[in-house]
Amino acid sequence: MAVSVREVAVAAGVSVGTVSNVLNRPEKVSDAVRGRVLAAIDELGFVRNDAARQLRAGRSLSIGLLVLDIRNPFFAEVVRGAEERAEVHGMSVLVANSDEKQEREATHLDLFEQQRVAGVLVTPVADASSRLRDMSGRGIPAVLVDRESHDPRFASVAVDDVMGGRLAAEHLLDTGRRRLAFVGGPAGIRQVADRLQGAQDAALRAGAAIEVIATEALSVEEGRRAGRRILERSSQERPDAVFAANDLLALGVMQSLVMTGDARVPADIALIGYDDIDFAAAAVIPLSSIRQPAALIGSTAVDLLLAGESRRDEHVLFEPELVARASTLGI
């Protein structure tokens, strides 16, 4: 059973108010009395109930962060950046994973609201504007993460994914490739659609073809499946370059190609991903990728949220960066 403030007061021979002062306003208590209270806290194993304290104060010291797929190291870096910045403000981050499913997204937003978080940072699966507007009306502001906001009521921090898709396709075209394939999905995820749009724009300007190999998720396994589908074709019918919507998909495609030995990377099929996670450079064939400043995205989102109304209509858009390695350039 949890130890109460009253039990600490009895053990230290002081009032409940004095214990409260030691916990919240220690400068009001003499060194001797503070020492007795802290000793009682240590002896009894007292742990303060911050949830109850925050409820009484009417404000929370927690921020909710909802990401698409916590297995993706990109989002792990976003979380790290958010946690480091929140800690500066004396706050913590509650992390949840939608797993790219709208029903899980709705469940976690419900839980965040029940926890009375100070605000939410969210990478929506699709369009969550209506739900976020409702939460904002009840005093829980939101910032979109890795997604541009087209609603003036929500700030956002993202990367120009159309530009990123264009950079990827232009790089493949510059290496002499002309039969491009885009591997990614679901198409309802805005980042996927924007990256494809950028790649299509670049291909159209170059007079090159680009096909879409749709996936059900942005995972390594889906990348393997896409790679196997490519290998089912004759060498003349295969794309000579693949742009994957993220690095996990690209690594899955690479695994299928390398394991069979039926198509060489990049001699037969050049391959580029997106995010530039740590595993990209460490792959058996170092993976070219489009780099996003993941930790900076997380920390900037916290800044926008905690700034309140002064930055509520601010939309930060970072530029991505091409990182070319052996999977497109050769060794």
Secondary structure, 3 states (H helix, E strand, C coil): CCCCHHHHHHHHCCCHHHHHHHHHCHHHCCHHHHHHHHHHHHHHCCCCCHHHHHHHHCCCCEEEEEECCCCCHHHHHHHHHHHHHHHHCCCEEEEEECCCCHHHHHHHHHHHHHCCCCCEEECCCCCCHHHHHHHHHCCCCEEEECCCCCCCCCEEEEECHHHHHHHHHHHHHHCCCCEEEEEECCCCCHHHHHHHHHHHHHHHHHCCEEEEEECCCCCHHHHHHHHHHHHCCCCCCCCCEEEECCHHHHHHHHHHHHHHCCCCCCCCCEEECCECCHHHHHCCCCCEEEECCHHHHHHHHHHHHHHHHHHCCCEEEECCEEECCHHHHCC
